[in-house]
Amino acid sequence: MITAMQIRAARAMTGMTIEQLATASGLPVATLETLERDETQGEPQALLAVKQALETGGVLFIASGNHDEGGPGVRLKARTGGDEGIRPENLNSANDD
């Protein structure tokens, strides 16, 4: 299951506030704060709700690998289609926000 550190990292990567995660997961903010502090293992149903909400937000959870590959982590899912931004060679003062 996911860890407190993965939850915090995933929320930061997506820019999701704890209130937004509470709405998306259907859990109270207090429950999410407890899960993020790693005070307990957490209820499996609560962890699953958080995991699903963050995955919907574009996060991919990575399980712990062997000792050479590191521990559990998170990364953003690959974008499909959508806006790829402006290529560096096309950057100029006209498209500077």
C-alpha positions in Angstrom: 0.0 0.0 0.0 1.1 3.6 -0.4 3.1 5.4 2.3 2.6 8.8 4.0 5.7 10.1 2.1 4.2 9.1 -1.2 0.9 10.8 -0.4 2.6 14.1 0.5 4.8 13.9 -2.6 1.9 13.0 -4.9 -0.2 15.9 -3.6 2.7 18.3 -4.0 3.4 17.1 -7.6 -0.2 17.7 -8.6 -0.6 21.0 -6.7 -3.6 19.5 -4.9 -4.5 21.1 -1.6 -5.5 18.8 1.3 -9.0 20.2 1.0 -9.1 19.2 -2.7 -7.9 15.7 -1.9 -10.5 15.4 0.8 -13.2 16.3 -1.8 -11.7 13.9 -4.4 -11.3 11.0 -2.0 -14.5 11.5 0.1 -12.5 11.6 3.3 -12.3 14.2 6.0 -9.3 16.6 6.1 -8.4 15.3 9.6 -8.1 11.7 8.2 -5.8 12.9 5.4 -3.7 14.9 7.9 -3.3 11.7 10.0 -2.4 9.6 6.9 0.2 12.2 5.8 1.8 12.4 9.3 2.2 8.6 9.2 0.8 8.3 12.7 -0.8 4.9 11.9 -0.8 2.4 9.1 -4.2 3.8 8.1 -7.4 2.1 7.2 -7.0 0.1 3.9 -10.2 1.7 2.5 -9.0 5.2 3.3 -5.6 4.5 1.7 -7.3 3.1 -1.4 -9.6 6.2 -1.7 -6.5 8.5 -1.5 -4.6 6.4 -4.0 -7.4 6.4 -6.5 -8.0 10.2 -6.1 -4.3 10.9 -6.7 -4.1 8.5 -9.6 -7.0 10.3 -11.2 -5.1 13.5 -10.6 -2.3 12.2 -12.8 0.1 10.4 -10.4 1.6 7.0 -10.8 2.7 5.2 -7.6 5.9 3.2 -7.8 6.3 0.2 -5.5 9.5 -0.5 -3.6 12.1 -2.1 -5.8 15.1 -4.1 -4.8 18.0 -2.5 -2.9 19.6 -1.3 -6.1 16.5 0.4 -7.4 15.4 2.3 -4.3 12.2 2.5 -2.3 8.6 3.4 -3.1 8.0 6.6 -5.0 5.7 8.6 -7.2 5.9 10.2 -10.6 3.5 12.0 -13.0 1.8 9.9 -15.6 2.9 10.6 -19.2 0.7 13.2 -21.0 -1.1 12.1 -24.0 -1.9 14.5 -26.8 -2.5 17.8 -24.9 -0.3 20.9 -24.7 3.4 20.2 -24.7 4.3 23.8 -24.0 6.7 25.9 -26.0 9.9 24.5 -27.3 13.0 26.3 -26.0 14.0 27.6 -29.4 10.6 29.3 -29.8 10.7 31.1 -26.5 10.8 34.9 -26.8 9.4 38.0 -25.0 6.1 37.8 -27.0 5.2 34.5 -25.3 6.6 35.2 -21.9 3.9 35.1 -19.2 
